[in-house]
Amino acid sequence: MRLHPDYPLPEIDNPITKPFWDGCRAHKLMIQREVDTGIAFWPPKPIYWKGGGKVEWFECSGRGRIYSYVVGYEPFLPAFQDLLPHIMVLVKLDEGARLVGYMVGCKPDEMSFDMKVRVVFKRLTDEVTLPVWEPLR
């Protein structure tokens, strides 16, 4: 992927999300779960919001299914012109949490709900690596 000067980059030094971004750079999909119940969730939180229990980061499988998706044909920033059509997906991980991302290696007419996918990682800069999704074949 070629970066455009207007490409929006995430804030990777936020203490709440830093383990996620560090994991992405290492090609590991890190998410949180509540220690007592094992419930995995996204987005990350400093404490588990449904009761204030302790949370821990763990490397999840990086596999899941398409819960929902949308195909974009118009760029909302010049940075996305080269990505059209842009397939945004909501993936339900095998661990239960849902993450938003974009699809690679798949054309819009090949998309389907409940399609099996796996995470792959796209290096944007030395500091920023994004998790993206591809079909699990």
DADAGI-V910257 format. One record per residue. N is the residue number from 1. RES is the residue in one small letter. D_LAST is the distance of its C-alpha to the last C-alpha in whole Angstrom. Layout:
<<N & RES & D_LAST> <N & RES & D_LAST>>
This chain:
<<1 & m & 23> <2 & r & 27> <3 & l & 29> <4 & h & 31> <5 & p & 35> <6 & d & 34> <7 & y & 30> <8 & p & 31> <9 & l & 30> <10 & p & 30> <11 & e & 33> <12 & i & 31> <13 & d & 35> <14 & n & 35> <15 & p & 36> <16 & i & 34> <17 & t & 30> <18 & k & 31> <19 & p & 29> <20 & f & 26> <21 & w & 26> <22 & d & 27> <23 & g & 24> <24 & c & 22> <25 & r & 24> <26 & a & 23> <27 & h & 20> <28 & k & 20> <29 & l & 19> <30 & m & 23> <31 & i & 24> <32 & q & 27> <33 & r & 28> <34 & e & 31> <35 & v & 33> <36 & d & 35> <37 & t & 32> <38 & g & 29> <39 & i & 28> <40 & a & 25> <41 & f & 26> <42 & w & 26> <43 & p & 28> <44 & p & 29> <45 & k & 33> <46 & p & 36> <47 & i & 37> <48 & y & 35> <49 & w & 36> <50 & k & 36> <51 & g & 39> <52 & g & 39> <53 & g & 38> <54 & k & 36> <55 & v & 33> <56 & e & 31> <57 & w & 28> <58 & f & 25> <59 & e & 22> <60 & c & 19> <61 & s & 16> <62 & g & 14> <63 & r & 12> <64 & g & 12> <65 & r & 12> <66 & i & 14> <67 & y & 17> <68 & s & 19> <69 & y & 19> <70 & v & 21> <71 & v & 21> <72 & g & 24> <73 & y & 26> <74 & e & 29> <75 & p & 29> <76 & f & 31> <77 & l & 32> <78 & p & 32> <79 & a & 30> <80 & f & 27> <81 & q & 28> <82 & d & 26> <83 & l & 23> <84 & l & 23> <85 & p & 22> <86 & h & 21> <87 & i & 18> <88 & m & 19> <89 & v & 17> <90 & l & 19> <91 & v & 16> <92 & k & 17> <93 & l & 16> <94 & d & 16> <95 & e & 20> <96 & g & 21> <97 & a & 22> <98 & r & 21> <99 & l & 20> <100 & v & 21> <101 & g & 19> <102 & y & 17> <103 & m & 14> <104 & v & 13> <105 & g & 11> <106 & c & 11> <107 & k & 14> <108 & p & 16> <109 & d & 16> <110 & e & 12> <111 & m & 13> <112 & s & 14> <113 & f & 15> <114 & d & 13> <115 & m & 10> <116 & k & 8> <117 & v & 8> <118 & r & 9> <119 & v & 13> <120 & v & 13> <121 & f & 17> <122 & k & 19> <123 & r & 23> <124 & l & 25> <125 & t & 29> <126 & d & 30> <127 & e & 30> <128 & v & 27> <129 & t & 23> <130 & l & 21> <131 & p & 18> <132 & v & 16> <133 & w & 12> <134 & e & 9> <135 & p & 6> <136 & l & 4> <137 & r & 0>>
